[in-house]
Amino acid sequence: MYKINVLWGVVLLAAALLFSACESAAELDEEDKMEVPEYVMVVHGGAGVFALHDLPEGRKEEYFNAIEEALDIGEEILANGGSGLDAVVEVISYLEDNPIFNAGKGAVFTNEGVNELDASIMSGKDMDAGAVGGITTVKNPIVAARKVMEKSPHVLLTGRGANQFAASVGCEIVDNSYFFTEERYNSMLRARESEAERMMEDTMGTVGVAVLDASGNLYAGTSTGGMTNKRFGRIGDSPIIGAGTYADNNGVAVSCTGHGEYFIRYAVAHDLNALVKYRGISLDSAATYIIHEKLVEAGGSGGLIAVDRHGNYSMPFNTNGMIRGVVKPGFREVAIYD
């Protein structure tokens, strides 16, 4: 009797796996039949609390206007047949120059009162990638990340060496005081006094872009000032390929935002790509599972933006808000809350 029960168990398991595989194959077949948009671009400006009473006056409108402008910049490139790589760099550079975000000018301060910046970029066409961490003198970290990808044999450069490399390949160099804003400096002073305040300050401002361009290529990039009041050279997920950024033409392009330690531990960006690429799970189902189940169970907070090779996109978050926008031919949406 025991052997019969075991045999039936094996049969039922095999049937379940076969059914799951058939469902996945059918889902992929349906996606392959869908008309792929000429281009799709999704943008984020950070996931976090974003309670209206905690935002400076007029800040919600500033966020909306900034994302609208970012979508304009990217769409002009993509609608004219430009490269998704150029769109990622130009859009993130614009967001880095806008001090309401925690990237570039307006980045948060370390405990020592310095701005240390991180960024990464990846091409799904050839799986090439570049990243910088803890840089202090490069005006636009995303440009430095692209230079690492295109002009070095490496993927990730950090600290003083990354600064030196960026200067050697023509990146615009500035004094660290360029990144100063009184708002972020005061945030650091408050965070020194209160751990709860630090966690509140950490929830806003990382920026990222994921793109499907007219050539069918996927690209993603992410840029951040990291964690308010960080110490000891801490680097989060944003410059880590597979954690905060990933792109694969056979899978997805994804940029993450949130509590970086969790995104590193759970390799969130690569995990999403793997679920879509190898398991045949739809992009939105996979992204929703990772953000709302896997991360929540682990105690992590944040969100992501992603687009797949079929032009599907997803923008889930488990905080009460995420600054985000999407544009494709004939459609545009910008939002913060659900």
Secondary structure, DSSP 8 states (H G I E B T S, - for coil): -HHHHHHHHHHHHHHHHHHHHHHHHHHHHHHHHS---S-EEEEEEEEE---GGGS-TTHHHHHHHHHHHHHHHHHHHHHTT--HHHHHHHHHHHHHT-TTSSSSTT----TTS---EEEEEEETTT--EEEEEEE-SBS-HHHHHHHHHHHSS-SEEEHHHHHHHHHHTT--B--GGGG--HHHHHHHHHHHH-HHHHHHHTTS--EEEEEE-TTS-EEEEEEE--STT--TT---STTSBTTTEEE-TTSEEEEEEE-HHHHHHTTHHHHHHHHHHHH---HHHHHHHIIIIIHHHHT--EEEEEEETTS-EE--BSSSEEEEEEEETTEEEEES--
